Amino acid sequence: MNRYELKIAPLTKATPPMEETLAALRAEINTVNQQLTDLLVRRLNLAEQVADCKQQQQLPLLDAGRERQILNEMAQRAGAECAYETKMLFSELFELSRMRQRRRLLANTPLATKIDYALAATPPEFPKMATFIACQGVEGSYGQQACDRLFFKPNILYFNQFADVFNAVEKGMCSYGVLPIENSIAGSVTQVYDLMREHHFYIARSIKQRLDHALLARPHTTIADVREILSHEQGLRQCANFLTNFRSVKITAVENTAVAARLVAASERRDLAAISSARCAEIYGLTPLRTDLTVNNYTRFICITRHLEIYPGANRVSLMLTLPHRAGSLNRIIARFAALGLNLLKIESRPISGKDFEFMFYFDIEASAFEAPTRMLLGDLSVELPMCEFLGNYTEMA
């Protein structure tokens, strides 16, 4: 035999082909899966019986000491090689058991009841005409442009502050309010989120509005003449790169980009300019000095309502929530969305004012409350978490 040749022994009958080995292993896994499912059902049924006993004895659902003891016992039983996976499995099992226990005791959560009522009471189509719409700013603002796209020739009442829009809807002056909630460059408008929670309002619809920021000034003004630029703080943030060319120019924040344009038009100053919409140049008789201040700049505007309205076709759910201070809390919430096949469109956190290292989370989920599993999950979260605000289920217009 050539010294470079390999001698390979033929397969014997005692060595089955790899395909047969894989098939046998999968068959055994299928058997184990069936046994696990039967045991899980039995385990959850027992958890419900435990809930009944705890209710009779007025005991809390959570027994942290017992859970910790079980975790350690099961990890020790599994051995060092599988201890980590065993703890993960039983931690999730405890969460599922508590969820079933809460459902058993509550029957139907207040949020689930509210959603059921809204689904039955909401008209089949979002209204194209409304009596009055509240909007922050003045004529020519991006909010006004969003109102015009949401409604047919709406009667708009303008207000100086975001809080005034909420108050107008809350007091019945307006049927709806339109407000910015998120910008593709500057991020979330956190003040609006805070007002949503404070006033317990709901989102009935949203719309994505392109922002065509321009630098506007009185006629015969040049860029070299500009010594002060006015705009809303969000507009200034969105145009931060452009403003680096004006380091010696005073930057002043005002209530709204359209207000900035109106102030420039009313002023006699030739050194004053505004970052506003190109449309405001026509409305207030101003001259665009630059029109390419941002690229791909969009703001999401929401249409708020005092009472929950969920229209057919709604496919976006917004939530604000806080999580318990336990390892893996956020991961468990995300896993529950994933288990239903719900896509997370947005997740964002921000510190809670006055509390040390505690955070509020914003979630946007691609989901519909018309689906029973979604309603059940939302109801569960509303009673399980320290705080969970359901902001609405709605459709977003492009």
C-alpha positions as CSV (number, residue, x, y, z in Angstrom):
1,M,0.0,0.0,0.0
2,N,1.3,3.5,-0.9
3,R,2.2,5.3,2.2
4,Y,0.0,8.2,1.2
5,E,-3.2,6.0,0.9
6,L,-5.7,5.8,3.7
7,K,-7.3,2.6,4.5
8,I,-11.0,3.1,5.5
9,A,-12.8,0.3,7.2
10,P,-16.3,-0.4,5.8
11,L,-19.4,0.3,7.8
12,T,-20.7,-2.6,9.8
13,K,-24.3,-3.4,10.4
14,A,-23.8,-2.2,14.0
15,T,-23.3,1.3,12.8
16,P,-26.6,2.8,11.5
17,P,-26.5,5.6,8.9
18,M,-26.4,9.1,10.3
19,E,-30.0,9.8,8.8
20,E,-31.4,6.9,10.9
21,T,-29.6,8.1,14.0
22,L,-31.0,11.7,13.6
23,A,-34.5,10.4,13.0
24,A,-34.3,8.2,16.1
25,L,-33.1,11.2,18.2
26,R,-35.9,13.4,16.9
27,A,-38.5,10.8,17.6
28,E,-37.2,10.6,21.2
29,I,-37.3,14.4,21.5
30,N,-40.9,14.4,20.2
31,T,-41.8,11.9,23.0
32,V,-40.1,14.1,25.6
33,N,-41.9,17.2,24.2
34,Q,-45.3,15.5,24.6
35,Q,-44.4,14.5,28.2
36,L,-43.3,18.1,29.0
37,T,-46.5,19.5,27.5
38,D,-48.6,17.2,29.6
39,L,-46.6,18.1,32.7
40,L,-46.8,21.8,31.9
41,V,-50.6,21.7,31.7
42,R,-50.8,19.7,34.9
43,R,-48.4,22.3,36.6
44,L,-50.5,25.3,35.5
45,N,-53.7,23.6,36.7
46,L,-52.1,23.1,40.1
47,A,-51.0,26.7,40.1
48,E,-54.6,27.8,39.7
49,Q,-55.7,25.6,42.6
50,V,-52.9,27.2,44.7
51,A,-54.3,30.6,43.7
52,D,-57.7,29.6,45.1
53,C,-56.2,28.5,48.4
54,K,-54.2,31.7,48.7
55,Q,-57.2,33.8,48.0
56,Q,-59.2,32.0,50.8
57,Q,-56.3,32.5,53.2
58,Q,-55.6,36.1,52.0
59,L,-52.0,35.3,51.0
60,P,-50.0,37.1,48.3
61,L,-49.4,35.3,45.0
62,L,-45.7,35.8,45.1
63,D,-43.7,33.7,47.6
64,A,-40.2,34.7,46.8
65,G,-38.6,32.5,49.4
66,R,-40.2,29.4,48.2
67,E,-39.3,30.2,44.5
68,R,-35.7,30.7,45.5
69,Q,-35.7,27.4,47.4
70,I,-37.2,25.5,44.4
71,L,-34.7,27.1,42.0
72,N,-31.7,26.0,44.1
73,E,-33.1,22.5,44.6
74,M,-33.9,21.9,40.9
75,A,-30.5,23.3,39.9
76,Q,-28.8,20.9,42.3
77,R,-30.9,18.0,41.0
78,A,-29.9,18.9,37.4
79,G,-26.2,18.9,38.2
80,A,-23.6,21.5,37.4
81,E,-23.7,21.0,33.7
82,C,-27.4,21.9,33.4
83,A,-27.9,24.1,36.5
84,Y,-28.0,27.4,34.5
85,E,-30.6,26.2,32.0
86,T,-32.7,24.7,34.8
87,K,-32.8,28.0,36.6
88,M,-33.8,29.8,33.4
89,L,-36.6,27.3,32.7
90,F,-38.1,27.4,36.2
91,S,-37.9,31.2,36.4
92,E,-40.0,31.4,33.3
93,L,-42.3,28.7,34.7
94,F,-42.9,30.7,37.8
95,E,-43.8,33.8,35.7
96,L,-46.3,31.7,33.7
97,S,-47.8,30.3,36.9
98,R,-48.3,33.7,38.4
99,M,-49.9,34.9,35.1
100,R,-52.4,32.1,35.2
101,Q,-53.1,32.7,38.9
102,R,-53.9,36.4,38.2
103,R,-56.2,35.5,35.4
104,R,-58.0,33.0,37.7
105,L,-58.5,35.6,40.4
106,L,-59.3,38.6,38.3
107,A,-61.4,36.8,35.6
108,N,-61.1,39.9,33.4
109,T,-58.7,42.9,34.0
110,P,-60.0,46.5,34.0
111,L,-57.9,47.2,30.9
112,A,-59.3,44.2,29.0
113,T,-62.8,45.3,29.9
114,K,-62.1,48.9,28.7
115,I,-60.6,47.6,25.4
116,D,-63.6,45.3,24.9
117,Y,-66.0,48.3,25.4
118,A,-64.0,50.5,23.0
119,L,-64.0,47.8,20.3
120,A,-67.8,47.6,20.5
121,A,-68.4,51.3,20.8
122,T,-66.0,52.8,18.2
123,P,-67.5,53.7,14.8
124,P,-66.4,51.6,11.8
125,E,-64.4,54.5,10.3
126,F,-62.1,57.2,11.6
127,P,-64.0,60.5,11.2
128,K,-62.7,62.7,8.3
129,M,-64.6,65.7,9.7
130,A,-64.5,66.9,13.3
131,T,-66.0,69.9,15.0
132,F,-62.8,71.4,16.4
133,I,-59.2,70.2,16.5
134,A,-56.7,71.5,19.0
135,C,-53.1,72.1,17.8
136,Q,-50.0,73.7,19.2
137,G,-48.6,76.6,17.2
138,V,-50.1,78.9,14.5
139,E,-51.1,78.8,10.8
140,G,-48.3,77.2,8.8
141,S,-47.0,75.0,11.5
142,Y,-46.2,71.3,10.9
143,G,-49.0,70.5,13.4
144,Q,-51.5,72.3,11.2
145,Q,-50.2,70.5,8.1
146,A,-50.7,67.2,10.0
147,C,-54.3,68.3,11.0
148,D,-55.1,69.0,7.3
149,R,-53.9,65.5,6.3
150,L,-55.9,63.8,9.1
151,F,-59.1,65.6,8.7
152,F,-61.0,67.3,5.8
153,K,-60.8,71.1,6.1
154,P,-60.7,71.0,9.9
155,N,-61.6,73.9,12.2
156,I,-58.3,74.3,14.1
157,L,-57.9,76.0,17.4
158,Y,-54.3,77.0,18.1
159,F,-52.6,77.0,21.5
160,N,-49.3,78.1,22.8
161,Q,-48.3,75.0,24.8
162,F,-48.7,71.2,24.5
163,A,-50.5,71.2,27.8
164,D,-53.1,73.6,26.5
165,V,-53.9,71.1,23.7
166,F,-54.6,68.5,26.3
167,N,-56.7,70.9,28.4
168,A,-58.8,71.9,25.4
169,V,-59.7,68.3,24.6
170,E,-60.2,67.4,28.3
171,K,-62.7,70.3,28.8
172,G,-64.6,69.4,25.6
173,M,-63.6,72.5,23.6
174,C,-62.2,70.2,20.9
175,S,-62.9,66.6,19.8
176,Y,-59.3,65.8,19.1
177,G,-55.8,67.2,19.6
178,V,-52.8,66.8,17.3
179,L,-49.3,66.8,18.8
180,P,-45.8,65.7,17.8
181,I,-44.6,62.5,19.5
182,E,-41.3,61.6,17.8
183,N,-38.8,62.9,15.3
184,S,-36.5,60.9,13.1
185,I,-33.5,63.1,14.0
186,A,-34.2,64.6,17.5
187,G,-36.0,61.6,19.0
188,S,-39.1,61.4,21.2
189,V,-41.0,64.5,22.4
190,T,-40.9,63.4,26.1
191,Q,-43.1,66.2,27.3
192,V,-46.0,64.8,25.2
193,Y,-45.5,61.4,26.7
194,D,-45.6,62.8,30.2
195,L,-48.8,64.7,29.4
196,M,-50.3,61.5,28.0
197,R,-49.7,59.8,31.3
198,E,-50.8,62.8,33.4
199,H,-54.1,63.3,31.6
200,H,-54.8,59.6,30.8
201,F,-55.4,60.3,27.1
202,Y,-55.4,57.9,24.2
203,I,-54.0,57.9,20.7
204,A,-56.7,57.4,18.0
205,R,-54.5,57.8,15.0
206,S,-51.0,58.9,14.0
207,I,-49.4,60.3,10.9
208,K,-45.8,60.7,9.6
209,Q,-45.1,64.2,8.4
210,R,-42.1,65.3,6.3
211,L,-40.4,68.4,7.7
212,D,-39.0,70.7,5.0
213,H,-37.1,73.2,7.2
214,A,-35.9,76.3,5.6
215,L,-34.1,79.4,6.8
216,L,-36.5,82.3,6.3
217,A,-36.0,86.1,6.5
218,R,-37.5,89.3,5.4
219,P,-37.1,90.3,1.8
220,H,-33.7,91.6,0.7
221,T,-32.0,89.9,3.7
222,T,-28.9,87.8,3.0
223,I,-27.3,85.0,5.0
224,A,-24.4,87.3,5.8
225,D,-26.9,89.7,7.5
226,V,-28.3,87.2,10.0
227,R,-27.4,87.7,13.6
228,E,-30.2,85.8,15.4
229,I,-32.1,82.7,14.4
230,L,-35.5,81.8,15.9
231,S,-37.2,78.3,16.0
232,H,-38.8,75.7,18.2
233,E,-36.3,73.8,20.3
234,Q,-37.0,70.6,18.3
235,G,-36.4,72.5,15.1
236,L,-33.1,73.8,16.4
237,R,-32.1,70.3,17.4
238,Q,-33.0,68.9,14.1
239,C,-30.9,71.5,12.3
240,A,-27.9,71.3,14.6
241,N,-25.5,70.4,11.8
242,F,-26.6,73.4,9.8
243,L,-26.3,75.7,12.7
244,T,-22.6,74.9,13.2
245,N,-22.1,77.4,10.4
246,F,-23.5,80.2,12.6
247,R,-21.3,80.0,15.7
248,S,-21.4,83.7,16.2
249,V,-25.2,84.0,15.7
250,K,-27.6,84.1,18.6
251,I,-30.0,81.0,18.7
252,T,-33.3,81.6,20.3
253,A,-36.0,79.0,21.1
254,V,-39.7,80.0,20.7
255,E,-43.0,78.1,21.0
256,N,-43.2,76.8,17.5
257,T,-41.4,76.9,14.1
258,A,-44.4,78.8,12.5
259,V,-44.4,81.3,15.4
260,A,-40.7,81.9,14.6
261,A,-41.7,82.8,11.1
262,R,-44.5,85.1,12.2
263,L,-42.1,86.9,14.6
264,V,-39.6,87.5,11.9
265,A,-42.3,88.8,9.6
266,A,-43.6,91.2,12.3
267,S,-40.1,92.5,13.1
268,E,-38.4,95.4,11.3
269,R,-35.0,93.7,11.8
270,R,-33.0,92.7,8.8
271,D,-30.7,90.5,10.9
272,L,-33.4,88.2,12.1
273,A,-34.2,84.8,10.6
274,A,-36.4,81.8,11.4
275,I,-36.1,78.0,10.9
276,S,-39.5,77.1,9.7
277,S,-41.4,75.3,7.0
278,A,-41.1,76.5,3.4
279,R,-44.9,77.0,3.5
280,C,-44.5,79.7,6.1
281,A,-42.5,81.8,3.5
282,E,-45.7,82.1,1.5
283,I,-48.0,82.7,4.5
284,Y,-45.9,85.4,6.1
285,G,-44.2,87.0,3.0
286,L,-40.7,85.8,3.9
287,T,-37.8,84.9,1.6
288,P,-36.1,81.4,1.9
289,L,-32.4,81.9,2.3
290,R,-31.7,78.1,2.4
291,T,-34.1,75.2,1.9
292,D,-31.9,72.1,2.4
293,L,-31.4,72.3,6.2
294,T,-32.2,68.6,6.8
295,V,-32.4,65.4,4.9
296,N,-35.0,62.6,5.6
297,N,-36.5,64.6,8.5
298,Y,-39.9,63.3,9.6
299,T,-42.0,63.8,12.7
300,R,-44.8,61.4,13.9
301,F,-47.9,63.3,15.0
302,I,-50.5,61.7,17.1
303,C,-54.2,62.4,17.3
304,I,-55.3,62.3,20.9
305,T,-58.8,61.7,22.4
306,R,-60.2,61.7,25.9
307,H,-61.9,58.3,25.5
308,L,-60.4,55.2,24.1
309,E,-61.3,54.7,20.4
310,I,-60.0,51.7,18.4
311,Y,-60.9,51.7,14.7
312,P,-60.9,48.6,12.4
313,G,-57.4,48.1,10.9
314,A,-55.6,49.4,14.0
315,N,-52.2,47.7,14.0
316,R,-50.0,49.7,16.4
317,V,-50.1,49.6,20.2
318,S,-48.3,52.1,22.4
319,L,-47.4,51.5,26.0
320,M,-45.6,53.3,28.8
321,L,-44.5,51.0,31.6
322,T,-42.1,50.5,34.5
323,L,-40.5,47.2,35.4
324,P,-39.8,45.4,38.7
325,H,-36.2,45.6,39.9
326,R,-35.4,42.0,39.2
327,A,-32.8,40.5,36.9
328,G,-34.3,39.7,33.4
329,S,-37.5,41.8,33.8
330,L,-37.1,43.5,30.5
331,N,-36.1,40.3,28.7
332,R,-39.2,38.5,30.0
333,I,-41.6,41.2,28.8
334,I,-39.9,41.2,25.3
335,A,-40.1,37.4,25.2
336,R,-43.9,37.5,25.8
337,F,-44.4,39.8,22.8
338,A,-42.2,37.5,20.8
339,A,-44.2,34.4,21.9
340,L,-47.2,35.9,20.2
341,G,-45.2,36.9,17.1
342,L,-45.6,40.6,17.8
343,N,-43.0,42.9,16.3
344,L,-41.4,45.6,18.5
345,L,-41.4,48.8,16.5
346,K,-39.9,51.0,19.2
347,I,-38.4,50.5,22.7
348,E,-37.0,53.5,24.6
349,S,-36.2,54.3,28.2
350,R,-35.7,57.5,30.1
351,P,-35.0,58.2,33.8
352,I,-38.0,58.9,36.1
353,S,-37.6,62.3,37.7
354,G,-37.0,62.2,41.4
355,K,-36.2,58.5,41.6
356,D,-32.7,57.0,41.7
357,F,-31.9,54.9,38.6
358,E,-35.5,54.0,37.9
359,F,-36.7,54.2,34.3
360,M,-39.8,54.5,32.2
361,F,-40.0,52.4,29.1
362,Y,-41.9,53.3,25.9
363,F,-43.0,50.5,23.7
364,D,-44.6,50.6,20.2
365,I,-45.7,47.1,19.1
366,E,-47.1,46.0,15.8
367,A,-50.3,44.4,17.2
368,S,-54.1,44.6,17.1
369,A,-56.4,44.6,20.1
370,F,-59.0,42.9,17.8
371,E,-56.9,39.7,18.4
372,A,-57.9,38.0,21.7
373,P,-54.3,36.9,22.7
374,T,-53.1,40.6,22.4
375,R,-56.0,41.8,24.6
376,M,-55.1,39.1,27.1
377,L,-51.4,40.0,27.2
378,L,-52.2,43.7,27.6
379,G,-54.6,42.9,30.4
380,D,-52.0,40.8,32.1
381,L,-49.3,43.5,31.9
382,S,-51.6,46.1,33.3
383,V,-52.0,44.2,36.6
384,E,-48.5,42.5,36.8
385,L,-46.2,45.6,36.3
386,P,-45.7,48.4,38.8
387,M,-47.1,50.8,36.2
388,C,-48.4,50.1,32.7
389,E,-50.2,52.8,30.7
390,F,-52.0,51.7,27.6
391,L,-51.8,54.7,25.2
392,G,-53.9,53.2,22.4
393,N,-54.2,50.9,19.5
394,Y,-54.4,52.8,16.2
395,T,-53.3,53.1,12.6
396,E,-50.4,55.2,11.4
397,M,-50.8,57.1,8.1
398,A,-47.7,57.4,5.9
